[in-house]
Every structure is written in C-alpha cells, then in structure tokens.
Amino acid sequence: MKRCRDLNVQYNLEQIEKQLKTHCEKGNISTLPNVIAVTKYVTIDRANDAYNAGIRHFGENRLEGFQLKKEALPDDIVMHFIGSLQTRKVKEVINEIDYFHALDRLKLAKEINKRAEHKIKCFVQVNVSGEDSKQGVALKDVNTFIETLEQYENLEVVGLMTMAPLTDDESYIKSLFQSLKNKRDEIKALNLNYAPCTELSMGMSNDFHLAAEEGASFVRIGTKLVGKEE
Ligand SMILES: *Cc1c(COP(=O)(O)O)cnc(C)c1O
C-alpha cells in the first residue's frame, strides 16, 4: 500500500476553508458550504484524522466502505451516501444514513420508499453536462422526475446534486454549477412540501472553489482533504 505519510488533514482543511471563504466572497455568498470529507479512498485512521480536525460530515459511495466508517467513527457524525446505489443494496444502507445524494431513477425511489423506516433526505442527482458517462437525471427532465416523486411519502427532496466533468475549462464548470443552482431555485419556488429543495451538493477536489462561488451548500472533497491511498 502506497501511503503519503506527511499528509496533514488539519492543514488541508485550513487551506480548503481559506479558499472557500475567498470564493464565497467573490461570488457574494454569505454562508460557507458544509465540507463533506469523502473517505472512500482512505483507511479508518485517515477518516479519524478528519474527525479530529473537526469534520463531522462524511461521505462514502460503497456499501462496504460506508459500513466500515460508520462503525469506526463516533456517533455524532452526519453520514452522506454519495454514490449510485444498486436497488438490491438499498435496504442495507438507507436507514443508516442522514443524506442520500444520488437519487436518479424511479425504481430506486420506489425501493427507498419501501425500505425507509423514516423520512429519507435525498438529493436528486442531475446530469447537467449531458455527458453519456455521467449518472443523473437530464436537466430538462428534472421537473417531471420530481413531480413523480410525490407518491413516495418517505422521501424528502432536500436539494439537487451534480458532478462536473474533469476539465480545466473553469468557465464551463461554473456554467454547469449555475444551471444547477437555477434549477434548484426553480424547484424551490414551487413550494412543494415533499421537495423543499433548498440545498445544492456540488464541488469536488478540483472544482469546489467554483462550486462555492455559485452557492453550494455541500462540497464533497476526498483527495485534497484526506488524500487517496492505493
Ligand atoms: C469520489 C467522489 C467525490 C470526491 O472526489 P475527489 O475528487 O477525490 O474530491 C465527490 N463526489 C462523489 C459523488 C464521488 O464519487
């Protein structure tokens, strides 16, 4: 196992917070986003470092990793499941998490609704760029998709989530984040009680600063915060 020994999560967090502050100011945003430490690439030790640095939001994208971290970390964490979830694994995950970030199909919504023991806070994942490789509901289909979710009484649509493509074109990435924000504002204005849609989950290691400028409420950071062990 390759390991970067002098990786300092506390230091990384300070740098990230500085950048978030700068970019929120630049975008005229008054509230800093919550930082979710994405621990899918790292060991429990590194996840604990993040906890000790003051992080309380954690994100995992696989059942196994999620169970390991949940078991190992203290109880006062907020657990986010950020990856696509196979329908057959829903029952093992859905009542153990605080937020689900990858609702992108009705079959999944139906299964979550069936297995839920309480209201599940979900983000609808949107494929803003329209790339074939990206998961998520197409931007043009978001309204219809959310309307259809009304029948599932155990789901609450708290916001929208997206993953930007890997590119150096910052103005393109910003335009995608802006589109997601506009869509969020549009859904929020409908005042649906099952879909308050107040939150925006966007921004990863390479683009969290741009997401902050556009008003993200959750940024999901792995590599630049806790590193990547392989
Ligand atoms: C892995 C992952 C992240 C974090 O990626 P980094 O580039 O390491 O910051 C964020 N969101 C999702 C959905 C992921 O799968």
The ligand as an SDF file (V2000), in Angstrom:
LIG
                    3D

 15 15  0  0  0  0  0  0  0  0999 V2000
  -15.2300   10.3630   -5.1080 C   0  0  0  0  0  0  0  0  0  0  0  0
  -16.3110   11.3610   -5.0970 C   0  0  0  0  0  0  0  0  0  0  0  0
  -16.0680   12.6660   -4.6280 C   0  0  0  0  0  0  0  0  0  0  0  0
  -14.7160   13.1640   -4.1610 C   0  0  0  0  0  0  0  0  0  0  0  0
  -13.7840   13.1480   -5.1810 O   0  0  0  0  0  0  0  0  0  0  0  0
  -12.3780   13.8920   -5.0490 P   0  0  0  0  0  0  0  0  0  0  0  0
  -12.0710   14.3200   -6.4380 O   0  0  0  0  0  0  0  0  0  0  0  0
  -11.4080   12.8960   -4.5120 O   0  0  0  0  0  0  0  0  0  0  0  0
  -12.5400   15.0700   -4.1520 O   0  0  0  0  0  0  0  0  0  0  0  0
  -17.1620   13.5380   -4.6060 C   0  0  0  0  0  0  0  0  0  0  0  0
  -18.3810   13.1690   -5.0400 N   0  0  0  0  0  0  0  0  0  0  0  0
  -18.6380   11.9320   -5.4900 C   0  0  0  0  0  0  0  0  0  0  0  0
  -20.0170   11.5930   -5.9410 C   0  0  0  0  0  0  0  0  0  0  0  0
  -17.6120   10.9900   -5.5460 C   0  0  0  0  0  0  0  0  0  0  0  0
  -17.8800    9.7550   -6.0090 O   0  0  0  0  0  0  0  0  0  0  0  0
  1  2  1  0
  2  3  1  0
  2 14  2  0
  3  4  1  0
  3 10  2  0
  4  5  1  0
  5  6  1  0
  6  7  2  0
  6  8  1  0
  6  9  1  0
 10 11  1  0
 11 12  2  0
 12 13  1  0
 12 14  1  0
 14 15  1  0
M  END
$$$$
